[in-house]
């Protein structure tokens, strides 16, 4: 059987330009996601198609199109060395969209271009799920729908009418979309995760400590996590968010202990009030969950290491929420022989001047507490400087920092302090995480950014167990009490601190500073989006269903059916005919004038009666106007529902309606 030929397509310049603009609008966000060669290739294809609209001879033939296809595939492979995965797959879609523009010659090709553009819009969510992208994608979808409306209606519709109709269709679909989002069963994990997909981690703490490993985050505005507290906020000096703990050092870098063969967690003795909060953790491709010192109550799917660090079963590759209770007052258990050995490990024999310094402290008192205090006093009284730009130390970093440069960031002070304690025979280790956070008075949450990354020390004291000691507080107490001022740090590339009031829980909201106001409002909107939408995982969905009394599939289907019916009723009420219907296009306006003339002569179009049936009935009752009624109806149907309408038909329809006599 011979395959029917595709319907010929005579392009309208306005509609084709709208199509090209819509396609480019859809692809624009990939400028930030894909390689420049892929984006340039697509842009050249779109520009080529635009030029060929004015000179059709520029369209490539089959051989050239085949070569363009090979070159596009080669670009993807050269950039990513494969054809699957997030970047490579999205690049293939974008290249295919550009190639399809080049071979767009009939109506079917236009439909394929539009549908492929919908897929390209969907690939944006592989890179970001922000609220800004969601709004942008809705606008892109509305543009593509307006292209489909113009393609089927022809030139009788203005662009303004097309956009209005497309926006109306998107608005009608949104309630159904919301219902399906809330009630359709969620899938655990990202739907788009592919094997061997490259990591999409943002900047964050490292699994080693060396000079510069923490200070490189000091200029990053990226959020690490946000915390919503159910009660009062912890004081600034208590806002230590525990991360990985380091035991072993080679003299320059510190590394994490192996996962295997670890001791069991000794339950601490907690006292005093607890802080209960929900942390919204950003993806960082590690298993760490940062909690206030020291977490006691946490979700069952989290594990706790002997160092009291919370771990997820898998790397955090997507935004997650955890509800945790922490106690600032605690006492840990006894020190095991293996831990004591780890806590006193030194890579080599300390230098003579380091031994003399520690021996001087020990001569005045052998109490570990006194030695700790003398070490802090040493950092406070000697000319140490807290800076983002310490001098480069190539040999013996701890010794050189303590006695020569004396300039460093928190990792310099924490590692040097732990080294000194081990020389003094006091078990000690380095803890990294975050310290502080900015209170958002609009959204009522604490935002901790990568710039709040911090390192401190823990020493083991027989009366208290592992005890936090922060030598940075001895050198730069404002860092702990007030927090950092990231704007000034970025401008001066030097450590600076926030005004005292801004870091406190009761910080006043400066209504005169429009920049801060807008930033805090946007952060609140973004946090609400993360909590209500992006964090709506199977666990949160299950809790929501339970609150509605949904305990089985029967209840779920009942709720879903009822809400979909409600959405249908609301859309139906919105679209119900008005007393004086307004025409959506010139053809409908002319036809309404025709119906008004017929109604004045006793012929009223019945509800549910189509134009053709009404014409047959009217012609039988007014045989003298049969020819005019038939011509008007035929013209209206051709303009309204035909594949391609001639603009001259509109003028002819208007003339016939004006000339009608019944």
C-alpha positions as CSV (number, residue, x, y, z in Angstrom):
1,X,0.0,0.0,0.0
2,X,1.4,3.3,-1.0
3,X,2.2,5.6,1.9
4,X,0.3,8.9,1.6
5,X,2.4,12.0,1.1
6,X,2.7,14.4,4.0
7,X,0.6,17.5,3.8
8,X,2.4,20.3,2.1
9,X,3.3,23.2,4.2
10,X,3.3,26.8,3.0
11,X,5.0,28.7,5.8
12,X,3.8,32.0,7.0
13,X,6.7,34.3,7.9
14,X,5.2,35.5,11.2
15,X,4.4,32.0,12.3
16,X,7.8,30.6,11.3
17,X,9.6,33.4,13.0
18,X,7.5,32.7,16.1
19,X,8.5,29.0,15.9
20,X,12.2,29.8,15.6
21,X,12.0,32.3,18.5
22,X,10.2,29.7,20.7
23,X,12.7,27.0,19.9
24,X,15.6,29.3,20.7
25,X,13.8,30.5,23.9
26,X,13.5,26.8,25.0
27,X,17.1,26.1,24.3
28,X,18.6,29.3,25.9
29,X,19.1,27.9,29.5
30,X,21.4,25.3,28.0
31,X,23.9,28.0,27.4
32,X,24.9,27.5,31.1
33,X,24.7,23.7,31.0
34,X,26.3,22.4,27.8
35,X,29.6,22.8,26.0
36,X,30.1,25.9,23.9
37,X,30.5,23.8,20.7
38,X,27.1,22.2,21.1
39,X,25.4,25.6,21.8
40,X,27.2,27.2,18.8
41,X,26.1,24.3,16.5
42,X,22.5,24.7,17.5
43,X,22.7,28.5,17.1
44,X,24.1,28.1,13.6
45,X,21.3,25.7,12.6
46,X,18.7,28.1,13.9
47,X,20.3,31.1,12.2
48,X,20.6,29.1,8.9
49,X,16.9,28.2,9.1
50,X,16.0,31.8,9.7
51,X,18.0,33.0,6.7
52,X,16.5,30.3,4.5
53,X,13.0,31.6,5.3
54,X,13.9,34.6,3.1
55,X,16.0,32.6,0.6
56,X,14.7,29.0,0.4
57,X,17.6,28.0,-1.8
58,X,19.8,28.1,1.3
59,X,18.2,25.0,2.7
60,X,20.7,22.0,2.6
61,X,20.1,19.0,0.4
62,X,20.1,15.4,1.6
63,X,23.9,15.0,1.3
64,X,24.7,18.2,3.2
65,X,22.1,17.3,5.8
66,X,23.7,13.9,6.3
67,X,27.1,15.5,6.8
68,X,25.6,18.0,9.3
69,X,24.1,15.0,11.2
70,X,27.5,13.3,11.3
71,X,29.2,16.5,12.5
72,X,26.7,17.1,15.2
73,X,27.1,13.5,16.5
74,X,30.9,13.9,16.4
75,X,30.7,17.1,18.4
76,X,28.7,15.4,21.2
77,X,31.1,12.4,21.3
78,X,34.2,14.7,21.3
79,X,32.8,16.7,24.2
80,X,31.5,13.9,26.3
81,X,33.0,10.6,24.9
82,X,29.6,9.0,24.9
83,X,26.0,9.5,23.8
84,X,24.2,8.9,27.1
85,X,24.1,10.6,30.5
86,X,22.9,14.0,31.5
87,X,25.1,16.3,29.4
88,X,25.6,14.0,26.4
89,X,21.9,13.1,26.2
90,X,20.8,16.7,26.5
91,X,23.3,17.6,23.8
92,X,21.9,15.0,21.5
93,X,18.4,16.4,21.9
94,X,19.7,19.9,21.2
95,X,21.6,18.8,18.1
96,X,18.6,16.9,16.9
97,X,16.4,19.9,17.3
98,X,18.7,22.0,15.3
99,X,18.9,19.4,12.5
100,X,15.1,19.0,12.5
101,X,14.8,22.8,11.8
102,X,17.0,22.3,8.7
103,X,14.7,19.6,7.2
104,X,11.4,21.3,8.2
105,X,9.4,21.2,4.9
106,X,5.9,20.0,5.8
107,X,3.3,20.2,8.5
108,X,4.4,16.9,10.1
109,X,8.0,18.3,10.4
110,X,6.7,21.4,12.2
111,X,4.9,19.2,14.7
112,X,8.0,17.1,15.3
113,X,10.1,20.3,15.9
114,X,7.6,21.5,18.5
115,X,7.4,18.1,20.2
116,X,11.2,17.8,20.3
117,X,11.4,21.3,21.8
118,X,9.1,20.1,24.6
119,X,11.7,17.4,25.3
120,X,14.5,19.9,25.3
121,X,12.6,22.0,27.8
122,X,12.3,18.9,30.0
123,X,16.0,18.3,30.0
124,X,16.6,21.7,31.7
125,X,15.4,20.0,35.0
126,X,18.4,17.6,34.8
127,X,20.6,20.6,35.7
128,X,18.4,22.7,38.0
129,X,15.0,22.5,39.7
130,X,14.8,26.1,40.9
131,X,11.6,28.1,41.0
132,X,13.0,30.5,38.4
133,X,13.5,27.6,35.9
134,X,10.0,26.4,36.6
135,X,8.5,29.8,35.7
136,X,10.8,30.0,32.7
137,X,9.7,26.5,31.5
138,X,6.0,27.4,31.9
139,X,6.6,30.4,29.6
140,X,8.4,28.2,27.1
141,X,5.5,25.7,27.1
142,X,3.1,28.5,26.5
143,X,5.1,29.8,23.6
144,X,5.2,26.3,22.0
145,X,1.4,25.9,22.5
146,X,0.9,29.3,20.8
147,X,2.9,28.0,17.9
148,X,0.6,25.0,17.6
149,X,-2.4,27.2,17.8
150,X,-1.1,29.4,15.0
151,X,-0.2,26.4,12.9
152,X,-3.7,25.1,13.0
153,X,-5.6,28.4,12.9
154,X,-3.6,29.9,10.1
155,X,-3.1,33.7,9.7
156,X,-6.7,34.6,10.9
157,X,-5.4,34.8,14.5
158,X,-3.2,37.6,15.7
159,X,-0.2,36.9,17.8
160,X,-1.8,38.5,20.8
161,X,-4.8,36.1,20.5
162,X,-2.5,33.1,20.1
163,X,-0.6,34.0,23.3
164,X,-3.8,34.6,25.2
165,X,-5.2,31.3,24.2
166,X,-2.0,29.5,25.0
167,X,-1.8,31.1,28.4
168,X,-5.4,30.1,29.1
169,X,-4.6,26.5,28.2
170,X,-1.6,26.4,30.5
171,X,-3.6,28.0,33.3
172,X,-6.4,25.4,32.9
173,X,-3.8,22.6,33.1
174,X,-2.1,23.8,36.2
175,X,-4.8,22.7,38.8
176,X,-4.7,19.1,37.3
177,X,-0.9,19.3,37.4
178,X,-0.9,20.2,41.1
179,X,-3.3,17.4,41.9
180,X,-1.3,14.8,40.1
181,X,1.9,16.1,41.7
182,X,0.4,15.8,45.2
183,X,-1.3,12.5,44.8
184,X,0.4,10.5,42.1
185,X,2.8,8.0,43.8
186,X,6.3,9.4,44.0
187,X,9.4,7.5,42.9
188,X,12.3,7.3,45.4
189,X,15.3,9.1,44.0
190,X,15.6,11.2,40.8
191,X,13.8,9.8,37.8
192,X,16.6,11.0,35.5
193,X,19.5,9.3,37.2
194,X,21.6,7.4,34.6
195,X,24.5,5.0,35.1
196,X,27.9,6.6,35.2
197,X,26.3,10.0,35.2
198,X,28.9,12.6,36.2
199,X,28.6,14.1,39.6
200,X,26.7,17.3,39.9
201,X,28.0,18.3,43.4
202,X,28.3,21.9,44.4
203,X,31.4,23.1,46.2
204,X,31.6,21.8,49.8
205,X,33.9,20.4,52.5
206,X,36.6,18.0,51.4
207,X,37.5,14.6,52.8
208,X,41.1,15.8,53.5
209,X,42.4,18.9,55.4
210,X,45.4,20.8,54.1
211,X,46.3,24.5,53.9
212,X,43.5,26.2,51.9
213,X,41.0,23.3,52.0
214,X,38.5,25.3,54.1
215,X,39.5,28.9,53.2
216,X,38.7,28.3,49.5
217,X,35.0,28.1,50.5
218,X,35.1,31.5,52.3
219,X,34.0,33.4,49.2
220,X,31.2,31.1,48.2
221,X,27.6,32.2,48.5
222,X,26.3,28.7,47.7
223,X,24.0,27.4,50.5
224,X,25.1,24.3,52.4
225,X,21.9,23.8,54.2
226,X,19.0,25.6,55.9
227,X,17.6,24.9,59.3
228,X,14.0,25.5,60.6
229,X,13.9,25.5,64.4
230,X,10.8,24.5,66.3
231,X,11.8,26.5,69.3
232,X,14.4,29.2,70.2
233,X,17.5,29.5,68.2
234,X,20.9,28.4,69.6
235,X,23.2,31.2,70.5
236,X,25.9,32.1,67.9
237,X,28.6,30.5,70.0
238,X,26.6,27.2,70.0
239,X,26.1,27.0,66.2
240,X,28.7,24.4,65.5
241,X,27.4,22.1,62.7
242,X,29.4,18.8,63.0
243,X,30.9,17.3,59.9
244,X,33.8,14.9,59.3
245,X,36.4,14.3,62.0
246,X,40.1,13.8,61.2
247,X,42.6,11.7,63.2
248,X,45.6,10.9,61.0
249,X,48.2,13.4,59.7
250,X,51.4,13.1,57.7
251,X,52.5,16.5,58.9
252,X,50.8,18.4,56.0
253,X,47.4,16.9,55.4
254,X,44.8,15.2,57.6
255,X,42.7,12.3,56.4
256,X,39.6,10.5,57.5
257,X,39.7,7.1,59.3
258,X,38.8,4.0,57.3
259,X,35.1,2.9,57.3
260,X,35.9,-0.7,58.2
261,X,36.9,-1.9,61.7
262,X,35.5,1.1,63.5
263,X,34.6,1.1,67.2
264,X,31.0,1.2,68.3
265,X,29.4,4.5,69.1
266,X,29.5,5.3,72.9
267,X,26.3,6.9,73.9
268,X,27.0,10.3,75.5
269,X,25.3,11.6,78.6
270,X,23.1,14.6,77.6
271,X,21.9,17.3,79.9
272,X,20.0,20.6,79.6
273,X,17.5,21.7,76.9
274,X,17.6,20.3,73.4
275,X,17.2,22.1,70.0
276,X,14.8,20.4,67.6
277,X,15.1,21.5,64.0
278,X,14.6,20.3,60.4
279,X,17.6,20.6,58.1
280,X,17.2,21.0,54.4
281,X,20.5,19.7,53.0
282,X,21.9,20.7,49.6
283,X,23.4,18.0,47.4
284,X,27.2,17.6,48.0
285,X,27.9,14.1,46.8
286,X,29.1,12.9,50.3
287,X,27.3,10.9,52.9
288,X,27.6,13.6,55.6
289,X,24.6,15.1,57.4
290,X,25.6,18.2,59.3
291,X,24.0,18.5,62.7
292,X,24.4,20.7,65.7
293,X,26.8,19.4,68.3
294,X,25.7,16.9,69.5
295,X,22.9,15.0,67.8
296,X,20.8,12.6,69.9
297,X,17.6,12.0,68.0
298,X,17.7,11.6,64.2
299,X,15.9,9.6,61.5
300,X,16.3,5.8,61.5
301,X,17.8,5.8,58.0
302,X,20.9,7.7,59.2
303,X,23.9,6.1,60.9
304,X,26.2,7.6,63.4
305,X,30.0,7.1,63.4
306,X,32.1,6.8,66.6
307,X,32.9,10.5,66.1
308,X,29.2,11.3,66.2
309,X,29.0,12.2,62.5
310,X,25.6,11.4,60.9
311,X,25.8,9.4,57.6
312,X,23.3,8.6,54.9
313,X,23.2,5.2,53.2
314,X,24.3,6.8,49.9
315,X,25.9,10.0,48.8
316,X,23.6,13.0,49.0
317,X,23.0,13.7,45.3
318,X,19.7,15.5,45.7
319,X,18.2,17.9,48.2
320,X,17.0,16.1,51.4
321,X,15.4,16.9,54.7
322,X,16.1,15.5,58.2
323,X,14.5,16.3,61.5
324,X,17.1,16.1,64.3
325,X,17.3,16.9,68.0
326,X,20.7,18.1,69.4
327,X,22.0,18.9,72.9
328,X,24.7,21.5,73.4
329,X,25.6,20.0,76.8
330,X,26.9,16.5,76.8
331,X,29.6,14.2,78.1
332,X,31.1,11.5,76.0
333,X,32.3,8.0,77.1
334,X,35.7,6.7,78.0
335,X,38.6,6.6,75.5
336,X,39.5,3.2,74.1
337,X,43.2,2.3,73.7
338,X,42.8,2.4,69.9
339,X,41.3,5.9,70.1
340,X,44.0,7.1,72.5
341,X,46.6,5.9,70.0
342,X,44.9,7.6,67.1
343,X,44.5,10.8,69.2
344,X,48.2,11.0,70.0
345,X,49.5,10.1,66.5
346,X,52.3,12.3,65.2
347,X,54.1,11.9,61.8
348,X,57.6,12.6,63.1
349,X,59.4,14.0,66.1
350,X,58.3,17.6,66.9
351,X,60.8,20.4,66.4
352,X,62.9,21.6,69.3
353,X,61.1,25.0,69.6
354,X,57.7,23.2,69.6
355,X,58.9,20.9,72.4
356,X,60.3,23.9,74.4
357,X,56.9,25.7,74.1
358,X,54.9,22.7,75.2
359,X,57.3,21.9,78.0
360,X,57.0,25.4,79.4
361,X,53.2,24.9,79.6
362,X,53.6,21.6,81.3
363,X,56.1,22.9,83.9
364,X,53.6,25.4,85.2
365,X,50.8,22.8,85.4
366,X,50.3,19.2,84.4
367,X,46.5,19.5,84.3
368,X,45.3,19.0,80.7
369,X,42.7,21.8,81.2
370,X,45.5,24.3,82.2
371,X,47.6,23.2,79.1
372,X,44.6,23.8,76.8
373,X,44.0,27.3,78.3
374,X,47.7,28.2,78.0
375,X,47.7,27.2,74.4
376,X,44.6,29.4,73.7
377,X,46.3,32.2,75.6
378,X,49.4,31.8,73.4
379,X,47.2,32.2,70.3
380,X,45.5,35.2,71.8
381,X,48.5,37.1,73.0
382,X,51.0,36.4,70.2
383,X,50.7,38.3,66.9
384,X,48.6,35.7,65.1
385,X,46.5,37.0,62.2
386,X,43.2,35.5,60.9
387,X,43.4,35.9,57.1
388,X,42.2,34.4,53.8
389,X,45.6,35.1,52.3
390,X,48.2,33.3,54.4
391,X,51.7,33.0,53.0
392,X,52.5,29.7,51.2
393,X,54.3,27.2,53.4
394,X,56.2,24.5,51.6
395,X,58.0,22.7,54.4
396,X,57.0,21.8,58.0
397,X,53.7,23.7,57.8
398,X,52.7,23.4,61.5
399,X,56.1,24.5,62.8
400,X,56.5,27.3,60.2
401,X,53.0,28.6,60.9
402,X,53.4,28.6,64.7
403,X,56.8,30.3,64.9
404,X,57.2,32.3,61.6
405,X,54.3,33.3,59.4
406,X,51.5,33.2,62.1
407,X,48.9,34.0,59.5
408,X,46.2,31.6,58.6
409,X,42.6,30.6,58.3
410,X,40.6,28.3,60.7
411,X,42.2,25.1,59.3
412,X,45.7,26.4,60.2
413,X,44.7,27.1,63.8
414,X,42.7,23.9,64.3
415,X,45.4,21.6,62.9
416,X,48.2,23.5,64.7
417,X,46.3,23.3,68.0
418,X,45.7,19.6,67.7
419,X,49.4,19.0,66.9
420,X,50.4,21.0,70.0
421,X,48.0,19.0,72.2
422,X,49.3,15.7,71.0
423,X,52.9,16.8,71.7
424,X,51.6,17.6,75.2
425,X,50.2,14.1,75.5
426,X,46.6,15.1,75.3
427,X,44.5,13.1,72.8
428,X,43.1,15.5,70.2
429,X,41.5,15.5,66.7
430,X,40.3,18.0,64.1
431,X,36.6,18.5,63.4
432,X,35.3,20.2,60.3
433,X,31.8,21.4,59.5
434,X,30.1,24.8,59.6
435,X,29.9,27.5,62.2
436,X,27.2,30.2,62.4
437,X,24.6,30.9,59.8
438,X,22.5,33.9,58.8
439,X,19.0,34.3,60.3
440,X,16.4,35.1,57.7
441,X,13.6,37.1,59.5
442,X,11.3,36.7,56.5
443,X,11.2,33.0,56.2
444,X,12.2,32.4,59.9
445,X,15.0,30.0,59.2
446,X,18.8,29.8,59.5
447,X,20.8,29.7,56.3
448,X,24.3,28.2,56.4
449,X,26.4,28.9,53.4
450,X,29.6,27.4,52.2
451,X,31.3,30.6,53.4
452,X,30.5,29.4,56.9
453,X,32.7,26.3,56.6
454,X,34.9,26.0,59.7
455,X,37.4,23.8,61.4
456,X,37.9,23.4,65.1
457,X,39.6,21.0,67.6
458,X,38.4,18.4,70.1
459,X,40.5,17.3,73.1
460,X,39.8,14.4,75.4
461,X,39.5,15.4,79.1
462,X,38.9,12.7,81.7
463,X,36.0,14.7,83.4
464,X,34.2,15.6,80.2
465,X,35.2,13.3,77.4
466,X,35.7,14.8,74.0
467,X,35.5,18.6,74.5
468,X,35.3,21.2,71.7
469,X,38.0,23.8,71.7
470,X,38.1,26.5,68.9
471,X,41.4,28.2,68.7
472,X,40.0,30.6,66.0
473,X,37.8,32.1,68.8
474,X,41.0,33.0,70.6
475,X,42.5,34.8,67.6
476,X,39.3,36.2,66.0
477,X,36.4,36.0,68.5
478,X,34.2,38.1,66.2
479,X,34.2,35.2,63.7
480,X,32.3,33.1,66.2
481,X,30.2,35.8,67.9
482,X,29.1,37.8,64.9
483,X,29.7,35.6,61.9
484,X,31.3,36.6,58.6
485,X,30.4,39.4,56.3
486,X,30.5,37.7,52.9
487,X,29.9,40.9,50.9
488,X,32.9,42.6,52.4
489,X,35.0,39.5,52.1
490,X,34.3,39.2,48.4
491,X,35.0,42.9,47.9
492,X,38.2,43.0,49.9
493,X,39.3,39.4,49.6
494,X,40.0,39.5,53.3
495,X,38.2,38.2,56.4
496,X,35.6,40.6,57.7
497,X,32.7,40.3,60.1
498,X,29.1,41.1,60.1
499,X,27.7,43.9,62.3
500,X,26.9,42.5,65.7
501,X,23.1,42.7,65.4
502,X,22.8,41.0,62.0
503,X,24.1,37.6,63.1
504,X,21.9,37.4,66.2
505,X,18.6,35.6,66.2
506,X,16.7,38.8,66.9
507,X,18.4,40.7,64.0
508,X,16.4,43.6,62.8
509,X,15.3,43.6,59.2
510,X,16.7,46.6,57.5
511,X,13.9,47.9,55.4
512,X,16.0,50.7,54.0
513,X,18.6,48.3,52.5
514,X,16.6,47.2,49.4
515,X,19.3,44.8,48.3
516,X,19.3,42.8,51.6
517,X,15.5,42.9,51.6
518,X,15.2,41.5,48.1
519,X,17.8,38.8,48.8
520,X,16.2,37.7,52.1
521,X,12.7,37.6,50.4
522,X,14.1,35.6,47.5
523,X,15.9,33.2,49.9
524,X,12.6,32.7,51.8
525,X,10.7,31.9,48.5
526,X,13.4,29.5,47.4
527,X,13.4,27.8,50.8
528,X,9.6,27.4,50.7
529,X,10.0,25.9,47.2
530,X,12.6,23.5,48.4
531,X,10.6,22.4,51.4
532,X,7.2,22.1,49.7
533,X,8.0,21.0,46.2
534,X,11.6,19.7,45.7
535,X,11.6,17.8,49.0
536,X,8.2,16.2,48.4
537,X,9.6,12.7,48.4
538,X,7.8,9.4,49.1
539,X,8.2,9.8,52.8
540,X,6.8,13.3,52.9
541,X,4.0,12.2,50.5
542,X,3.1,9.3,52.8
543,X,2.9,11.7,55.9
544,X,0.7,14.0,53.9
545,X,-1.6,11.1,52.9
546,X,-1.8,10.0,56.5
547,X,-2.9,13.5,57.6
548,X,-5.8,13.2,55.0
549,X,-6.7,9.8,56.3
550,X,-5.5,7.9,53.2
551,X,-4.3,4.5,54.3
552,X,-4.7,2.4,51.2
553,X,-5.1,2.6,47.4
554,X,-8.8,2.7,47.7
555,X,-8.7,6.0,49.6
556,X,-6.0,7.4,47.3
557,X,-8.1,6.7,44.2
558,X,-11.2,8.3,45.9
559,X,-9.3,11.5,46.7
560,X,-7.6,11.6,43.3
561,X,-10.9,11.1,41.4
562,X,-12.8,13.6,43.5
563,X,-10.1,16.3,43.0
564,X,-9.8,15.7,39.2
565,X,-13.6,16.0,39.0
566,X,-13.4,19.3,40.9
567,X,-10.7,20.6,38.6
568,X,-12.9,19.6,35.6
569,X,-15.9,21.5,37.1
570,X,-13.8,24.6,37.8
571,X,-12.4,24.6,34.3
572,X,-15.9,24.1,32.9
573,X,-17.3,27.0,34.9
574,X,-14.4,29.1,33.7
575,X,-15.1,28.2,30.1
576,X,-18.9,28.4,30.3
577,X,-20.6,30.6,27.6
578,X,-21.2,34.2,28.6
579,X,-24.4,36.1,27.7
580,X,-22.5,38.1,25.2
581,X,-19.7,35.8,23.9
582,X,-16.7,37.7,22.7
583,X,-15.2,36.4,19.4
584,X,-11.8,35.0,19.7
585,X,-11.0,35.8,16.1
586,X,-12.4,37.8,13.1
587,X,-14.1,34.7,11.6
588,X,-16.0,34.1,14.9
589,X,-17.0,37.8,15.1
590,X,-18.4,37.7,11.6
591,X,-20.3,34.5,12.4
592,X,-21.8,36.0,15.5
593,X,-23.1,38.9,13.5
594,X,-24.7,36.3,11.1
595,X,-26.3,34.5,14.1
596,X,-27.6,37.8,15.4
597,X,-29.3,38.6,12.1
598,X,-30.8,35.2,11.9
599,X,-32.1,35.5,15.5
600,X,-33.8,38.8,14.7
601,X,-35.8,36.9,12.1
602,X,-36.9,34.1,14.5
603,X,-34.1,31.6,13.7
604,X,-32.1,31.0,16.9
605,X,-29.2,28.6,17.0
606,X,-29.9,25.8,19.5
607,X,-27.6,24.7,22.2
608,X,-25.4,21.9,20.9
609,X,-26.4,22.6,17.3
610,X,-23.4,22.8,15.0
611,X,-22.9,25.4,12.2
612,X,-23.7,22.9,9.4
613,X,-26.9,21.6,11.1
614,X,-28.0,25.1,11.8
615,X,-27.4,26.1,8.2
616,X,-29.6,23.2,6.9
617,X,-32.4,24.1,9.3
618,X,-32.2,27.8,8.4
619,X,-32.1,27.1,4.7
620,X,-35.3,24.9,4.9
621,X,-37.1,27.7,6.8
622,X,-35.8,30.5,4.6
623,X,-35.4,29.0,1.2
624,X,-35.0,32.4,-0.4
625,X,-31.7,32.9,1.5
626,X,-30.5,29.3,1.1
627,X,-27.5,30.1,-1.1
628,X,-26.3,33.0,1.1
629,X,-26.6,30.9,4.3
630,X,-24.7,28.0,2.7
631,X,-21.9,30.3,1.4
632,X,-21.5,32.0,4.8
633,X,-21.4,28.6,6.7
634,X,-18.9,27.1,4.2
635,X,-16.6,30.1,4.5
636,X,-16.8,30.1,8.3
637,X,-16.0,26.4,8.5
638,X,-13.1,26.7,6.1
639,X,-11.6,29.6,8.0
640,X,-12.2,28.2,11.4
641,X,-11.3,24.5,10.9
642,X,-9.5,24.3,7.6
643,X,-5.8,23.4,7.3
644,X,-4.8,26.6,5.7
645,X,-7.1,29.6,5.5
646,X,-6.8,32.4,3.0
647,X,-6.8,35.9,4.6
648,X,-9.1,37.0,1.7
649,X,-11.8,34.6,3.0
650,X,-12.2,36.8,6.0
651,X,-13.1,39.8,3.9
652,X,-15.4,37.7,1.7
653,X,-17.2,36.3,4.9
654,X,-17.7,39.8,6.2
655,X,-19.1,41.1,2.9
656,X,-21.6,38.2,2.7
657,X,-22.8,38.7,6.3
658,X,-23.3,42.4,5.6
659,X,-25.2,41.6,2.3
660,X,-27.4,38.9,3.9
661,X,-31.2,39.6,3.7
662,X,-33.6,37.3,5.5
